[in-house]
């Protein structure tokens, strides 16, 4: 079976800024990325069909018989069973959206030649940025079952750690817990390989801590939170997803938020996730070119890859930050911050590309990973594509002309 996870163009736009730097299926929700979920459930290694500028890093593998799967769909048993019965030319759809098509063509066909099978069972579709945290708890539960089925957890040997519902807690090899409270009564707690929970941390499930990541001393972690690999968290974190290779190490509140890769949240940074008048929160939507109603009362920060913020930064509810932005200074910055922005509430200038790449390279070196030429080409494309949103550049050009 040759599986290709494709980006639906409309969904990809709605998932910016996170899809600036990755295909839709490379988004982490629950314990695993969508790609990793499909890999485990189908027992094959999928490839991607995404934007041309991302294709060198995320290539497509084609054969004469391809299963094209919408990369925004999280798999479940019913959908996997339905895929196994597909005949060439057939497709699976939900509410008139194509989820899967089996074809010999080298792209998703505009016209389905075979039968379109409409499914009735629920499907988890990540088609808006806020759904990453909103549906995260359910995905932690399903990933936990998938990963731990038939396996035995490593033990918690620390006598000073307090555990509730131990049957819902799973530790991979090398995971350590020191004088912490783990409460899995409301959902599972998964601790990946070589993870560390430091002294005094209080954690409620559902919670996922992926490989080599760490919860710092005294942290308070509420449910429906996922921390990707090689990351650190501290302070108070609630219903948030950190993709990986990012740090929110210090005190400060992060709630109902999504943090990309290679990000750093400065000490005592706080995100508002609730408006004082309890209205629905609107956030910047790239597809609309304006603010879109989430329909939610709680929504915090959407923080693109390689972005950073300084100490004591304050983010209003529903703030969207692009890729490789650097935010600092007093007051609340605006609710939409473009990629490669440099500044804060007092105003922005442009984080020049070469300087931004120097910072990215240094951050990646700390995890013994290189900033490759392919990575730089991707970032150069984003730098150019996002220029239209850096409105201060237009003002500067008009003053000098």
ROKOL-631210 format. One record per atom (N, C-alpha, C, O): y, z, x. Coordinates in steps of 0.001 Angstrom, whole numbers, plus 500000, padded with zeros to 6 digits. Atoms other than C-alpha are relative to their C-alpha. Layout:
<rs>
YZX
...
</rs>
This chain:
<rs>
498796500000500855
500000500000500000
501241500000500881
501425500902501698
498733500057499262
503359498934501455
501135500432499075
501451499745498103
498975499396500847
506126501110499992
501368499824500644
501552500118501825
498618500162499552
509826500293500301
500898500783499045
500898500530497840
499067499193500791
512408502816499083
501355499314500022
502005499247501066
498777500807500039
515414500814497921
501173500781499421
501010501663498578
498755499426500521
519012501814497299
500448499216498767
500720498019498855
499325500583501154
520209501112493782
501491499972500316
502063501025500597
498603500092499536
523757499819494527
500955500943499272
501848501519499894
499110499123500768
525425501800491727
499788501452500401
500748502194500608
500304498617499624
523650505036492613
500492500281501410
501034501354501677
499539499784498622
524416504564496318
501492500305500035
501912501198500772
498561499746500041
528149504419495548
500308501382499443
501201502073499935
499771498685500605
527949507512493367
499605501140500925
500081502263500758
500461498962499082
526220509418496195
500785500046501309
500445500833502193
499108499853498865
528927508799498784
500710501355499903
500995501789498787
500029500463498618
529911510387501184
498650500108500704
498532499705501861
501265499746499302
526269511288501911
499260498711500336
498511498663501312
500662501273499735
525070507677501709
500822499085500908
500432497941501141
499334500729498915
527678506513504212
499071499892501213
499049498869501897
500743499877498743
525249507579506939
498483499940499819
497747500087500795
501452499998500252
521803507311505296
499683499236498727
500542499085497858
500452500516501300
519793505544502608
499899501125498984
499843502300499349
500112499000501062
519559507310499266
498765500876500210
498834502091500026
501261499261499897
515942508325499959
499960500946501185
499024501738501297
499954499074498866
516928510144503161
500776501270499657
501011502105500530
499333498781500458
518766512783501107
498971501119499843
497885500908499303
500869498832500137
517225516261501291
500332500722498694
501490501016498399
499872499162501192
516637518096498028
498690500751499845
497622500140499871
501194499177499932
514198520978497781
499700500339501444
500600500714502195
500383499761498608
512270521429501011
500044498703500800
500393498710501981
500174501293499342
511792517744501840
501103499025499623
501815499229498640
499185501134500439
513849514573501813
499204499230498951
497993499411498831
500698500824500997
513032512126499012
498958499122500694
497850498946500188
500936500795499197
511413509914501655
498737500796500338
497623500300500176
501139499169499621
509191512772502840
499125500352498802
497908500475498939
500782499729501207
508145513557499261
499056498829499696
497868499024499439
500827501178500279
506925509991498713
498914499834501063
497778499480500745
500979500128498917
505207509950502104
498811500933499776
497659500538499958
501079499032500213
503228513085501273
499179499680498752
497956499820498760
500718500215501259
502346512130497713
499193498708499996
498128498644499383
500720501268499955
501320508537498433
499124499859501234
498289498957501307
500770500048498756
499864509250501898
500195498675500743
499268498142501352
499611501182499229
501678506229503346
501390500254500575
502100501153500124
498684499873499399
504766505819505512
500903498912499434
500759497747499806
499135501022500574
507478504062503466
501022499486501012
501224500089502066
498813500464499284
510322501973504863
501161499980499016
501010500381497862
498775499941500806
513862501547503528
500564498595499758
500384497686500568
499150501162500240
515951498834501926
501375500532499643
501580501092498566
498696499370500145
519577499811502350
501094499030500435
500858497824500519
498883500832499575
522970498524503485
499725499366501364
499078499983502211
500259500671498713
522923495984506358
500403500828501217
499702500813502229
499537499265498824
524907498268508671
499115501204500332
499197501751501432
500937498900499769
522243500982508287
498594499512500364
497732500317500715
501371500509499944
519232498672508626
499366500090501380
498140500139501481
500606499831498673
518790498955512406
499374501381500151
498337501529500799
500521498631499931
518265502706512035
498940500246498934
498023501044499130
500922499818501123
516415502439508710
499469498628499576
499898498088498557
500444501379500247
514508499121508815
499062499865498802
498512500846498301
500895500356501099
512513497382506077
498746499348500555
498829498482501426
501274500627499660
508825496513506476
499491499240498780
499261499834497726
500429500845501108
507711493591504290
498585499484500223
498186499185501349
501308500651499983
504234492326503430
499945499039498814
500965498779498176
500146500899501154
502872489951500802
499754500774498702
499630500171497636
500209499167501182
502346492888498407
500775501305500198
500323502198500915
499083498890499750
505201495408498218
500228500816498736
500380500273497642
499623499092501082
505826498447496049
501435500469500273
501669501302501150
498594499622499853
509608498756495717
500269501187499081
500093501093497867
499758498776500764
510548502286494622
501467500395500133
502011500438501237
498603499546500019
514038503418493614
500114501279500822
499490502288500495
499905498884499071
515055505771496448
500656501241499447
500660502277500113
499382498825500622
516889508121494068
499009500797499172
499353501857498649
501008499362500849
513664509061492265
499142500949500821
498575500558501841
500920499039499384
511793512210493260
498630499852499337
498543499864498109
501310500266500586
508048511657492794
499430501191499256
499740502344499557
500828498987500644
505809513558490427
498620499393499771
498420498196499976
501386500452500126
502109513316489651
499880498849499005
499173497875499264
500106501036501027
502570511238486491
500491498652500514
499887497616500238
499454501251499487
504713508660488272
499096499410501076
498892498197501119
500917500472498961
502358508436491243
498754499381499375
498284498340499834
501164500558500692
499407507894488878
500322498642499385
499501497725499426
499604501270500610
501323505139487082
500138498896501049
499793497742500796
499849500981498919
502119503420490387
498638499456500426
498502498269500725
501338500410499550
498427503329491289
499385498944499090
498487498218499516
500578500960500949
497696501214488194
500805498715499887
500423497816499137
499151501192500106
500464498630488709
499280498760500502
498611498784501535
500497501300499576
499397495005488882
501154499204500613
502316499484500320
498917500818499411
501331492405490930
500917499416498922
500464498838497934
499004500479500952
504557491518489129
500439501035498993
501463500862498332
499675498969500983
504544494689487006
501062500963500540
501308501043501743
498962499040499634
507259497338486979
499879501236499126
499240501216498074
499874498763500758
507897500896485808
501476500267499792
502266500151500729
498597499750500313
511158501769484070
500133501277499183
499196501720498519
499644498820500785
512828504794482537
501407499792499471
502346499609500245
498691500221500618
515691504393480069
500642498722500531
501831498693500849
499566501342499580
515959500719481110
500432499902501463
501017498896501864
499761500079498557
516352501564484812
498666499779500707
497700500504500471
501213500284499255
513763500046487138
499772501094501037
500636501360501873
500373498964499034
511990502807489078
499075499442501075
499206499778502252
500981500572499075
509146500820490668
499698498575499565
499617498286498371
500480501345500289
508197497154490923
499060499571501117
499339499785502297
500957500532499025
505193495591492631
500180498491500066
500043497800499056
499686501417499884
505993492152494001
499748499505501424
499746500282502378
500121500626498681
505411489735496860
501349499574500553
501446499153501706
498673500438499584
509137488978497006
500575500938501061
500146502083501198
499416499219498911
511295490173499915
501233500781499573
502018501221500413
498952499139500564
513745491984497619
499601500356498584
498668499776498028
500285499631501379
513769493666494240
500378498828499093
501540498424499075
499679501182500825
513527490764491765
500956500344498862
500896501427498281
499077499802501119
516291490352489205
499270499891498667
499622500558497695
500799500175501215
513747489222486627
498566500415500306
497950499902501240
501363499511499816
510427491051486332
499027498997499370
499133498684498184
500918501037500486
507597488514486010
498866500568499169
498319499880498306
501119499399500714
504985490946484721
500451500940498900
501499500750498283
499737499022501055
504884493882482335
500916501106500511
500732501608501620
499158498851499682
507632496517482353
499484501193499205
499585501225497979
500565498817500638
506003499864481625
501063501084499889
501484501645500900
499030498938500239
508475502311480048
499267501337499963
498301501497499217
500660498694499969
507542505920480852
500812501013499197
502038500936499125
499364498994500854
508279508883478596
500164501347500686
501027502133500293
499952498678499381
507680511837480920
501283500160500823
501862499165501260
498746499774499260
510669513470482697
499916499487501435
498865499547502073
499878500483498625
511834511969485996
501250500624500613
502310500642499987
498843499452499291
514116513644488523
500682498885500767
500138498366501741
499227501091499417
516769511070489429
501267500570500618
502086501165499917
498817499473499305
519387511989492047
501046498891500043
501130498138501013
499034501097500119
522189509693490914
501454500465500041
502363499651499877
498654499459499813
525223511998491359
499924501071501083
498895501731501225
500056499049498883
526162514200494319
499716501417499535
499029502166500230
500192498614500444
526199517386492252
498549500269499572
498123501422499512
501403499786500364
522601516821491169
499173500475501186
498091501031501003
500739499547498822
521536517534494752
499833501514499971
498750502027500253
500139498541500097
522307521228494284
499544500434498616
498824501423498477
500335499611501370
521940521306490495
498490499987499761
497974500860499062
501441500148500202
518276520177490618
499192500528501177
497980500325501241
500668499582498773
517463521795493947
498904501049499759
497846500999500386
500991498965500255
515629524812492555
498676499426499529
497616499834500004
501214500632500490
513146522666490667
499262499252501091
498031499244501117
500635500737498916
512519520548493751
499411500935501057
498399500604501674
500627499016499107
511928523640495919
498642500402499431
497657500476500165
501254499587500627
509262524712493423
498917498921500149
497778499224500507
501013501056499927
507527521323493369
499604499708501437
498426499474501707
500334500212498590
507752520827497155
499133501138500536
498222500908501331
500771498838499558
506399524342497699
498525499823499634
497642500074500455
501372500234500435
503293523498495665
499348498890500827
498190498998501230
500518501153499260
502877520181497474
499642500369501432
498592499978501942
500181499670498579
503225521641500972
498939501073500222
498183501011501192
500838498817499735
501270524872500568
498630499955499327
497805500840499553
501271500063500735
498376523753498342
498808500060500951
498695499259501879
501208499868499209
495088524912499835
500206500575501389
499279500577502199
499696499467498668
496788526505502844
500293501502499914
500616502024498848
499737498573499928
497227530100503945
501257500253500804
501452499677501874
498750499657499326
500579531558504902
499740500825501252
498797501614501309
499986499059498875
501189533130508285
500468501360499475
501224501412498505
499667498666500531
501558536916507845
501415500440500365
502001499973501341
498776499280499639
504723538986507760
499553501346500552
499072502200499807
500501498791499342
503932541726510261
501059501088500171
500746502216500549
498923499040499782
507313543426510370
499953501105498941
500054500821497747
500163498890500945
506954546876508788
501296500362499280
501270501073498275
498709499666500603
510667547090507971
500483498937499010
501562499079498435
499647501043500960
510728543934505820
499412500344498635
498245500718498522
500405499718501378
510562544427502045
499768498676499276
500618497786499294
500384501255500637
508771541736500042
499690500241498529
499023501213498173
500330499986501421
508629541082496294
499313498682499653
499793497613500029
500812501171500372
506017538666494864
499564499233501244
499930498074501441
500429500589498731
504373537974498197
499197498719499819
499155497878500717
500778501214500246
502150535325496603
500880498751499930
500386497629500047
499050501126500069
505280533150496272
500754499785501307
501767499086501332
499337500115498698
506210533414499963
499029499343500984
497872499749501098
500847500714499045
504881531027502607
500734499851501322
501869499376501375
499457500110498650
505483531186506350
499159499015500794
497933499120500829
500677500889499072
504631528351508710
499828500706501341
500373501788501561
500245499455498669
503455528980512268
501312500266500736
502192499407500776
498829499651499200
506062530773514378
501162500567499218
502147500993499821
498915499423500803
508231531939511463
500025501512500183
498980502164500191
499855498563499775
509618535446512018
501001500593499006
502008499975498660
499108499266500894
511198537988509685
500179501394500573
499206502049500947
499696498689499429
512936541149510897
500867500807499033
502012500447498762
499250499032500815
513992544018508599
500859499321498941
502059499577498835
499300500745501047
514914541723505712
499398500325498639
498359500977498547
500519499898501359
514464541682501926
499761498584499494
500684497771499448
500373501303500554
512605538671500485
499516500205498570
498474500819498343
500334499830501407
512541538534496692
499638498641499404
500510497811499144
500484501275500530
510395535687495354
499574500113498542
498770499311498067
500380499814501408
510125536981491773
500466498838499131
499792498479498166
499451501084500828
512290534141490409
499702498607500551
500098497604499958
500314501299499420
510981531389492673
499509500163501419
499725501207502035
500642499880498689
509179530637495938
500993500059501149
502135499611501040
499245499974498745
510456531288499443
499127499336501066
497999499758501318
500727500756498980
509405528821502148
500726500121501332
501913499808501431
499438499861498662
509973529540505846
499251499058500930
498061499244501187
500610501033499191
509319526548508092
499637500461501398
499852501616501766
500487499710498655
507922526386511597
501124500524500890
502205499938500958
499078499404499020
509693528624514151
501360500370499404
502376500327500097
498763499510500621
512306529840511669
500143501502500262
499192502181500648
499713498583499753
513956533250511953
500898500559498916
501961500006498633
499157499215500905
515268535698509353
500380501263500750
499518502092501046
499563498858499207
517364538260511207
500175501254499149
500063501221497923
499938498677500606
517879541942510440
501060500073498899
502179499582499049
499056499713501071
519495542923507172
500266498857499050
501078499007498137
499798501116500917
519308539519505481
499322500293498661
498239500877498620
500541499832501341
518739539568501703
499881498615499383
500879497903499265
500259501362500457
517151536428500232
499263500023498674
498274500738498510
500659500162501289
516248535500496674
499524498559499870
500235497623500239
500515501338500232
514053532553495786
500512499414498696
501033500138497848
500604500942499075
513813529706495243
500889499790501242
502109499656501147
499276500166498740
514762529309498907
499098499278500983
497897499536501052
500730500731498967
513732526938501688
500779500043501300
501975499754501327
499422499995498658
514412527346505405
499106499113500856
497957499460501130
500827500989499318
513221524327507364
499913500267501501
500582501156502026
500408499787498610
511919524049510911
501146500355500937
502189499701500946
499081499571498933
513768525887513708
501338500525499489
502268500700500276
498732499503500546
516488527160511357
500003501522499935
498975502172500128
499814498558499859
517866530681511153
500945500530498928
501945499895498595
499102499242500869
519372533156508673
500501501181500815
499703501978501308
499412499000499113
521769535457510520
500018501396499376
499768501574498184
499970498599500417
522122539231510326
500890500219498784
502009499711498715
499198499587501141
523296540629507010
500325498918499002
501136499147498104
499696501091500932
523327537287505195
499500500335498597
498507501043498429
500397499859501400
523140537237501383
499778498598499446
500720497816499314
500348501350500426
521321534177500081
499443500052498585
498393500645498336
500454500073501388
521024533532496363
499053498814499826
498895497988500725
501030500995500254
518425531287494764
500493498573499954
501694498304499945
499772501446500075
518175527497494612
500734499476501230
501528498541501132
499338500372498748
519306527202498244
498975499426500975
497878499962501129
500837500620498970
517823524905500908
500805499831501277
501968499427501246
499393500171498683
518605524878504620
499091499088500810
497947499439501099
500789500973499259
517414521831506533
499713500447501420
500099501551501807
500444499599498661
516013521845510078
501154500217500968
502223499623500835
499082499769498886
517840523167513144
501403500382499516
502401499838499989
498736499553500569
520569524932511150
500075501520500017
499065502203500185
499793498559500081
522067528414510908
500904500312498814
501880499608498557
499128499558501078
523499530242507923
500246501497500125
499410502247500630
499625498601500060
525292533550507513
500940500201498840
501255499253498122
499101499716501108
527590535277505050
499272499888498677
498108500274498571
500569500129501338
526979534501501360
499828498527499654
500780497748499721
500315501380500365
525271531273500278
499265500007498669
498320500773498480
500590500038501331
524378530389496696
499813498558499544
500739497752499629
500304501305500602
522698527317495157
500643498858500780
501426498085500227
499439501025499136
523576525047498068
498903499333500813
497829499900501014
500940500767499191
521821522400500157
500688499608501299
501764499009501286
499535500427498675
522351521920503894
498952499039500539
497795499421500717
500975501025499643
520717518692505051
499280500294501310
498074500071501412
500628499706498719
520094519780508653
500978499893501150
502024499255501030
499196500077498773
521531520230512159
501440500461499763
502368499964500402
498665499532500353
524488522099510660
500044501519500026
499020502185499877
499827498556499902
525909525604510975
501044500512499023
502155499989498939
499056499158500737
527512527995508524
499600501421500395
499010502166499613
500586498828499353
526864530931510788
500645501317499616
500033502369499804
499193498784500104
529532533446509769
500248500399498554
499791499737497622
499638499537501334
530876535405506820
500826498936499279
501390498024499885
499334500979500849
532410533523503937
499021499517498948
497809499626499129
500830500390501143
531122532113500636
499864498491499917
500845497754500017
500317501403500261
529423528753500105
499142499964498748
498039500511498734
500742500030501249
528321528042496546
500042498651499326
501061497962499356
500111501259500744
527121525051494509
500534498837500822
501366498055500363
499455500932499024
527700522863497530
498892499222500691
497724499609500664
500910500817499198
526085520142499656
500677499736501337
501801499237501389
499484500177498649
526583520042503427
499090499008500719
497870499175500726
500783501022499314
525478516997505435
499458500472501332
499310501673501560
500516499682498672
524123516836508979
501129500068501019
502172499436500853
499065499877498878
525964517810512186
501363500523499569
502395500119500105
498766499382500485
528551519860510288
500129501407500567
499136502028500947
499766498615499618
530142523147511289
501050500608499077
502142500064498911
499103499280500911
531739525608508861
500543501199500755
499780502079501155
499381498949499211
534215527900510604
499867501373499364
499628501502498164
500145498623500444
534100531680510363
500945500322498850
502111499929498856
499247499536501168
535271533191507054
500552498862499151
501535499047498433
499675501090500926
535529529793505352
499440500337498628
498325500846498516
500421499724501364
535318530123501574
500173498771499117
501162498044499218
499909501087500970
534591527593498849
500116500596498600
499364501500498234
499950499661501419
535697528019495261
498995499112499276
498929497909499525
500930500803500799
532989526918492852
500230500154498505
499421499696497698
499687499731501402
534640527988489583
501507500004499812
502226500666500561
498564500022500282
538067527233488113
500406501255499221
499617501813498458
499517498784500663
540185530125486878
499974499894498480
499829500902497789
500008500179501458
540294528611483372
498633499572499465
498496499265498281
501379500307500366
536537527856483343
499805498572499498
498792498284498862
500157501405500380
537120524133482728
498912499337500833
498543499819501904
500894500819499196
534630521525483845
500707499557501271
501920499349501274
499426500384498711
535158520557487474
499890498496500188
498834497906499960
499975501426499671
536163517021488405
499989499841501512
500651500590502231
500032500252498563
535360515628491831
500239498513500268
500054497667499393
499737501386499605
536278512463493729
498708499196499965
497671499622500473
501138500906500074
533942509570493002
500408498661500607
501340498011500133
499635501219499279
534005506608495386
499847498757499134
500647497826499240
500213501168500850
532621504172492815
501156499817499020
501591498694498764
498891500049500961
535375505039490333
501339499816500696
502276499258500125
498711500008499313
538087505323492964
500938501048499448
502158500899499518
499215498921500591
539249508505491276
499094501180499712
497939501206500138
500749498791500274
538122511876489988
499135499833498752
499549499219497768
500992500149501060
535057512119487743
499574501377499521
499361502283500327
500409498724500593
534098514931485361
498519500226500267
497687499401499889
501399499682499734
530882516588486543
499279500508498756
498051500474498678
500607499355501156
530339518217483164
499500501397500298
498816502012499480
500490498701499545
529701521422485118
501143500987500179
502255500605500542
499026498951499753
531536524729485289
500010500403501473
501027500864501991
500128499578498605
530264525374488834
499791498793500909
498815498057500766
500127501055498992
530839522922491671
500903500354501171
502093500617500994
499260499576498822
531908523705495218
500432498868500898
501391498161500586
499562500879498913
532080521506498327
498950498949500293
497773499269500453
500843501107499532
530616518067499161
500532499597501376
501657499110501486
499517500049498616
530833517815502961
499172498994500784
497999499237501070
500714501086499358
529904514582504739
499590500299501435
500093501240502049
500542499819498652
528033514256508052
501105500071501057
502133499403500954
499138499868498813
529758515281511303
501385500570499681
502265500539500542
498710499382500305
532648516984509479
499990501465500425
498938502099500502
499843498635499505
533987520335510672
501205500629499302
502110499928498851
498795499302500466
536395522993509427
500200501249500842
499236501852501312
499643498867499169
538211525760511289
499839501320499272
499472501358498097
500134498670500585
538195529496510691
500946500182498827
502043499626498798
499179499628501161
539512530846507382
500420498806499151
501423498879498441
499695501142500867
539494527423505726
499684500357498556
498685501023498283
500201499760501424
539830527577501927
499857498660499289
500742497809499369
500240501236500747
538328524820499774
500053500280498510
499390501192498015
499981499915501453
539192524396496120
498682499516499424
497931498798500083
501214500460500671
536384523852493632
500015498471499907
501055497852499679
500141501447500115
535079520292493608
500639499210501115
501123498105500872
499419500736498876
536322519285497064
498962499059500607
497812499443500816
500852500994499362
534848516119498588
500604499641501354
501766499243501436
499567500310498638
535090515592502367
499113498890500532
497890498965500420
500747501133499477
534057512327503997
499294500303501306
498976501456501599
500735499909498743
532375511686507341
500967500280501146
502058499713501193
499274499761498745
533674513070510652
501458500386499770
502357499899500456
498667499438500216
536687514896509235
500102501336500726
499104502036500898
499736498719499353
538259517860511031
501122500689499241
502247500192499200
499093499351500938
539977520356508725
500343501389500516
499462502147500919
499564498714499467
542042523356509757
501391500320499452
502050499460498868
498649499600500390
545227525332509016
500025500839498740
499000501053498093
499800499129501153
546661527521506262
499928499207498694
500076497985498677
499919500584501328
546435526885502521
498775499187499625
497838499022500406
501094500822500497
544162524744500407
500260498527500313
501280497990499882
499846501449499843
543693521156501607
499714499303498670
499203499913497731
500195500767501242
543544518433498976
498514499937499632
497646500211500461
501379499999500505
540402518005496845
499185498801500447
497962498798500306
500718501119499406
539525514671498420
500557499753501391
501746499481501557
499603500182498609
539610514337502199
499213498824500558
497982498838500575
500635501240499559
538902510919503647
499239500190501308
499474501149502043
500715500002498726
536521510191506506
500977499835501152
501961499103501047
499207500045498777
538011510666509979
501427500524499780
502378500081500424
498724499300500188
540831512851508636
500094501150501001
499090501759501372
499743498924499039
542421515360511025
501196500783499493
502315500269499489
498885499199500496
544504518220509581
499583500902498862
498444501367498807
500268499086501095
544760520284506426
501071499921498943
501594498846498650
499037499968501095
547127521413503685
501369499488500425
502121498974499598
498696500450499511
550131520585505877
500074498484500178
501145497934500435
500028501454499858
549039516950506061
498917499557500966
498333500366501688
501076500550499184
546623514653507843
500500498893500910
501444498172500589
499930501182499165
546540512252510720
498562499489500148
497639500029499539
501335500586499851
543591510118511823
499298500554501230
499862500588502323
500869499595498908
540783511509513949
499558498713500696
498670498013500211
500244501274499342
540719508641516441
498526499838500344
497850500796500718
501432500260499942
537330506993516709
499358500480501299
498321501144501262
500609499604498723
536671507549520421
499904501517500137
498910502039500642
500025498539499950
537596511236520152
498929500551499061
498221501500499401
501016499557500953
535399511626517077
498604499816500567
497736500666500370
501320500252499414
532459510086518934
499717500973501152
498568501368501351
500188498996498954
533002512448521879
499533501325499387
498626501973499909
500383498764500680
532783515404519472
498586499904499456
497803500843499592
501341500183500556
529694513992517755
498941500068501102
497893500689500924
500956499999498883
527954513428521098
499770501415500524
498637501795500820
500141498626499522
528666517001522215
499183500842499027
498351501647499445
500752499239501000
527334518419518952
498513499664500067
497669500555499969
501397500419499971
524132516398519211
499311500409501303
498113500690501321
500564499547498717
523641517289522873
499513501440499915
498560501817500596
500399498606500156
523412520934521790
498617500118499365
497967501156499489
501345500039500573
520229519964519906
499104499040500795
498048498618500323
500769500875499096
519014517793522828
499711498635499388
498648498056499614
500111501326500595
519563514595520847
501180499143500433
502293499655500558
498903500873499572
521627511577521938
500731499386498809
500143499189497745
499264500859500922
524358509807520007
499760498575500476
500347498145501469
500437501310499537
522831506344520253
501046498932499691
501986499166498932
499117501127500294
524582502982520247
499894499593498535
500884499184497928
500169500292501427
523106502394516787
500813500982499153
501465500589498185
499191499001500712
524681505663515605
501484499659500075
502199499753499078
498586500333499817
528037504592517047
500396498791499155
501488498753498590
499696501178500819
527845501221515301
500109500370498523
500964499849497807
499918499526501385
527169502961511992
501330500718499768
502012500473498772
498743499262500149
530113505295512531
501206499082500079
502201499306499390
498897500964499908
532348502383513532
500175499268498673
501299499012498241
499919500654501309
531491500662510255
500659500925498976
501512500497498198
499424499038500944
532318503830508297
501491500191500269
502295500282499341
498591499842499621
535575504238510228
500844498873499408
501926499109498871
499273501156500519
536643500746509221
499992499986498476
501022499740497848
500126500050501454
535340500948505646
500847501063499315
501365500838498221
499290498886500627
537039504284504976
501510499974500242
502230500841499746
498565500059499679
540458503228506284
500858499934498739
501970500462498717
499217500140501237
541594502381502745
500318501349499371
501291501468498626
499773498676500591
541334506071501815
500918500875500854
501356501934500405
499089499238499138
543457507274504757
501423499533499712
501998498722500438
498727500495500534
546695506851502855
501154500220500976
502140499484500944
498926499741499040
548809508332505653
500148498857501006
501237498642501539
499909501137499103
547973505323507818
500881498912499403
501644498263500118
499174501011500663
549573503025505241
501473500387500060
502334499543500308
498612499530499930
552720505175505141
500554499812501397
501698499390501569
499558500138498602
552902505165508934
500295498544500322
501286498237500984
499808501424499732
552518501379509050
501254499467499312
501959498620499860
498823500474500721
555228500885506414
501292500455500662
502311499769500587
498820499487499326
557652503031508408
500298499229501294
501454499114501703
499819500684498726
557083501053511609
500208498499499833
500545497810500796
499880501455500188
557213497590510052
501445499608499736
501741498427499554
</rs>
